């Protein structure tokens, strides 16, 4: 993740993204690195809301949608990416149960990363199962 200590890397990636023209195929790779670098944050936000009884997979997809939209809409001249992305993801997660949103375009690499994350979530043991196995 591009969290702590990743501020310089994040800024460099956003600067690189801004410098590349829309038609440049390298934009997709830079965008993917930014999104993949923040997937753990999206997963954390989804887990916070799943404790309230909502479907974790749907919440993860909503947080992922918010993350992709945040990467696409962020202007580095306006400030910190995390201050922009976290509310974007939380808004998507909060309104996800109420209304379906339009899908965001993603590369195959991002789709594969999301599928892998989804698979790992489904394979993770439940908290109750962990408690039972320790006794």
C-alpha positions as CSV (number, residue, x, y, z in Angstrom):
1,X,0.0,0.0,0.0
2,X,1.1,3.5,-0.6
3,X,0.2,4.5,2.9
4,X,2.7,5.8,5.5
5,X,6.0,6.7,3.9
6,X,4.3,6.4,0.5
7,X,3.5,10.1,0.2
8,X,6.5,10.7,-2.1
9,X,5.7,7.7,-4.2
10,X,2.0,8.7,-4.4
11,X,2.9,12.2,-5.4
12,X,5.4,11.0,-8.1
13,X,2.7,8.7,-9.6
14,X,0.1,11.4,-9.7
15,X,2.6,13.8,-11.2
16,X,3.5,11.2,-13.8
17,X,-0.2,10.5,-14.5
18,X,-0.8,14.2,-15.0
19,X,2.1,14.6,-17.3
20,X,0.9,11.8,-19.6
21,X,-1.6,12.6,-22.4
22,X,-5.0,10.8,-22.2
23,X,-4.1,8.8,-25.3
24,X,-0.8,7.5,-23.9
25,X,-1.1,3.8,-23.1
26,X,1.3,4.2,-20.1
27,X,-1.5,6.1,-18.2
28,X,-3.3,2.8,-17.6
29,X,-0.3,1.3,-15.9
30,X,0.2,4.3,-13.7
31,X,-3.5,4.5,-12.8
32,X,-3.4,0.7,-12.0
33,X,-0.4,1.2,-9.6
34,X,-2.3,4.0,-7.8
35,X,-5.4,1.9,-7.4
36,X,-3.7,-1.3,-6.4
37,X,-1.5,0.6,-4.0
38,X,-4.6,1.7,-2.1
39,X,-6.7,-1.5,-2.3
40,X,-6.0,-2.3,1.4
41,X,-7.5,1.1,2.3
42,X,-10.6,0.3,0.3
43,X,-10.8,-3.1,2.0
44,X,-10.5,-1.5,5.4
45,X,-13.3,0.9,4.7
46,X,-15.5,-1.9,3.4
47,X,-14.8,-4.0,6.5
48,X,-15.8,-1.1,8.8
49,X,-19.3,-1.1,7.2
50,X,-19.6,-4.9,7.0
51,X,-19.8,-5.0,10.8
52,X,-23.2,-3.3,10.4
53,X,-24.6,-6.4,8.6
54,X,-24.1,-5.4,5.0
55,X,-22.6,-7.8,2.4
56,X,-18.8,-7.4,2.5
57,X,-18.3,-8.2,-1.2
58,X,-20.8,-5.5,-2.2
59,X,-19.2,-3.1,0.1
60,X,-15.7,-3.9,-1.2
61,X,-16.9,-3.3,-4.7
62,X,-18.4,0.0,-3.7
63,X,-15.2,1.1,-2.0
64,X,-13.2,0.0,-5.0
65,X,-15.5,2.1,-7.3
66,X,-15.0,5.1,-5.0
67,X,-11.2,4.5,-5.1
68,X,-11.1,4.3,-8.9
69,X,-13.2,7.5,-9.2
70,X,-11.0,9.2,-6.6
71,X,-7.8,8.3,-8.6
72,X,-9.5,9.5,-11.8
73,X,-10.8,12.7,-10.3
74,X,-7.9,13.8,-8.0
75,X,-6.1,17.0,-8.8
76,X,-2.7,16.9,-7.1
77,X,-2.7,20.7,-7.0
78,X,-5.7,20.6,-4.6
79,X,-4.0,18.8,-1.7
80,X,-3.7,15.3,-0.2
81,X,-5.0,12.3,-2.1
82,X,-6.0,10.4,1.1
83,X,-8.1,13.4,2.3
84,X,-9.9,13.2,-1.1
85,X,-10.1,9.4,-1.5
86,X,-11.3,8.3,1.9
87,X,-14.5,10.4,1.8
88,X,-15.1,9.3,-1.8
89,X,-14.9,5.6,-0.9
90,X,-17.0,6.1,2.2
91,X,-19.7,7.9,0.2
92,X,-19.8,5.0,-2.3
93,X,-20.1,2.5,0.5
94,X,-22.8,4.4,2.3
95,X,-25.0,4.8,-0.7
96,X,-24.3,1.4,-2.3
97,X,-27.2,-0.4,-0.6
98,X,-29.6,2.4,-1.7
99,X,-28.8,2.6,-5.4
100,X,-26.7,0.9,-8.0
101,X,-24.0,3.2,-9.4
102,X,-22.6,3.2,-12.9
103,X,-19.6,0.9,-13.2
104,X,-16.2,2.5,-13.6
105,X,-13.9,1.4,-16.4
106,X,-11.0,-0.6,-15.2
107,X,-8.2,-2.5,-16.9
108,X,-7.9,-6.2,-16.9
109,X,-5.1,-6.0,-14.3
110,X,-7.4,-4.0,-11.9
111,X,-10.3,-6.4,-12.5
112,X,-8.0,-9.4,-11.7
113,X,-6.7,-7.6,-8.5
114,X,-10.3,-7.1,-7.4
115,X,-11.2,-10.7,-8.1
116,X,-8.2,-11.9,-6.1
117,X,-9.2,-9.7,-3.2
118,X,-12.7,-10.9,-3.4
119,X,-11.5,-14.5,-3.4
120,X,-9.3,-13.9,-0.4
121,X,-12.2,-12.3,1.5
122,X,-14.4,-15.3,0.9
123,X,-11.7,-17.8,1.9
124,X,-10.9,-15.9,5.2
125,X,-12.1,-17.7,8.3
126,X,-14.9,-16.0,10.2
127,X,-14.1,-14.4,13.6
128,X,-16.3,-16.9,15.4
129,X,-14.5,-19.9,13.7
130,X,-11.2,-18.5,14.8
131,X,-12.4,-18.3,18.4
132,X,-13.8,-21.8,18.3
133,X,-10.5,-23.3,16.8
134,X,-8.4,-21.8,19.7
135,X,-10.4,-23.5,22.4
